[in-house]
Amino acid sequence: MSDIADKLIKDYEEKPLSELADAPVSALQGVSENDAKLLDEAFGIRTVRDLGTNKYFRWAQAIANLAD
């Protein structure tokens, strides 16, 4: 889990994966509270799970992977 812990803000580093999926996106390092607000307004993304399963992000990732 240490490889994931360094991607999170301190408050979430020790949380189990089952809780991390439903943590706010601001639990991710580099995602500010304002970024989280904008993601919610633009895409309805509130949690790490929402971000990871968002269809637009998945489409973009698939296109990027295929282009490599």
Beta strands, then each sheet from edge to edge (+ up, - down):
end
